[in-house]
Amino acid sequence: MSNKHLTELAEIESLVINEDSSSIADPPQENKESLRKDKNTGFKKSIDKVVQPVMDNVITRVEDVSEKVIEATSKLNQLTPKVKKKHLTLEEKQEFYLQAAIEAIQEIGPGCSMENIASKAGVSKPIIYKVFKDRNGLIAAIGSFCEGSITKQINEALTDGSETIHTDPRAVLISAIYTYVCFMEQNQNLYLFLRQNSASSTLSNNFVTIVAKQVSITIDEFLHHFGMDTGPAELWGNSIVGMIGQATEWWIEHKILSRQRMVDYLVSLLWSGFEGIAIDSGVNIYNK
């Protein structure tokens, strides 16, 4: 509190004291409470006149400091990656620029340019090309990231938990399709980016091939477990992945169904097929 405000506060207290001494010596009992309330109210109002400006000033200064801290933190966050990159290994730089590329593509869309990616990373294009050898090297890294992510998630959906292909194959089918649809929906910009770049056409094919291989292995295990012919496992695996992939792309573009209903329809179609095959083979897939 400033000297000026302290002086004003002292003057107010003096006025209140003088006011007390000049008051009636023995006011009637019924007036004492009223006088006390009036004095307290007047004193509080006088105090507020002194304190409130001080509090307003403090709040303003705190807000100013907060804004400066936020501004400084923002500048530090922008500067830190640029400083750190000088001390990173080649692998760490590749990881850093890969994450920047993924974030840029997710934010901007499949039309994201190398300029956009370089801007996101806070460097120039030649630096990124140097780290990945060339433009195709960066695209290949993005493709590998997508392949690794979907492979891990689909594998978990096919094998995780107690609902295995042996105990509850329909639940496994639902989990796998739902996982694939969710992944494609959340990463559609990455997938379309890869597909639209001529250098990544092989990568997008690998993406489908990896998933189809996993599904084929699961179908083979399913057929073998229930004593049915495993010959068509690979054909069915590739056919199912192709169908679901095309259906998912259509759904992402149009969105005329909820995600859950879309998955339910696909599961109903495929499970009916497996049930029919089991019936033709004289196999009860529910009580095995």
Residue, then its C-alpha position, 0 to 999 in steps of 0.5 A: m500500500s502506498n504512503k499516500h493511501l496510508t495517509e488517507l487511511a490515518e485521516i479517516e481513522s482520525l475523523v472517526i475518533n473525533e466523531d466519537s469524542s464529539s458525540i453525545a456523552d450518554p445517548p439513549q440505550e435504544n440509539k446506541e446500536s443505531l449509532r454503532k451501525d452508522k459509524n461502522t458503515g461509514f468507516k467501511k465505505s471510507i476504507d473501501k475508497v482507499v483499499q479498492p484502488v489498491m486492489d484494482n492496481v494489484i489485480t492489473r499488475v498481476e494480469d500484466v505479469s501473467e500475460k508476460v509469462i504466457e508470452a515468454t512461455s510461448k516464445l520459449n516453446q517455439l525456441t526450445p525445439k530449434v535449440k534442441k535439434k542441434h544436439l539430437t542424433l540422426e535418429e532423434k532428428q528423424e523422429f522429431y521431423l516425422q512427428a512434425a510432418i504427421e501433425a502438419i498433415q493431420e491439421i492441414g489435410p492430404g494436400c499438405s506440402m513440404e513447405n507446410i511440414a518444414s514450417k511446422a518443424g521450424v526449419s527449411k525444406p533442405i534440412i528435412y531432405k538432408v535428414f531423410k535423404d530426400r522427399n520420398g524418404l520422409i514419405a516412406a517414414i510416414g508410411s512406415f509409421c502408419e503401417g506400424s500403428i495399424t498393425k499393432q492395433i489390429n493385432e491387439a484387436l485380434t488377440d487381446g483379452s479372453e474373447t479369442i478367435h476360439t472362444d468368441p469369434r464374432a466378438v473378435l470380428i467386431s473388435a477388429i472391424y471397429t478398430y480398423v474403422c476408428f483408425m482410418e477415421q482418425n488418420q484419414n488425412l495421413y492415409l489420403f496423403l500417402r495415397q495421393n503421393s505417387a512415391s507412396s503408392t507402394l506404401s499404401n499397398n503395403f499398408v493393405t497387404i499387412v492388414a490382410k496378412q493378419v486377417s488371413i492368419t486369424i481366419d486360418e486359425f478360426l477354420h482350423h480350430f473348427g475343423m473346416d477347410t483352411g484353403p480359402a483363408e488367404l483369399w478371404g482375408n484379402s477380400i474382407v480387408g479390401m471390402i472393409g477398406q472400400a466401405t470405410e473410405w465411402w463412409i468417411e466421405h459420406k457419413i450417412l450412418s453412425r460409426q457403430r451402425m456402419v460396423d454392425y452392418l459389416v459384421s452382420l454381413l461377414w458373420s452371416g457368411f461364416e455361419g453359412i460356411a459352418i452350416d454347410s460344413g456341419v460345424n456348430i461354431y457356437n459350442k465348439 
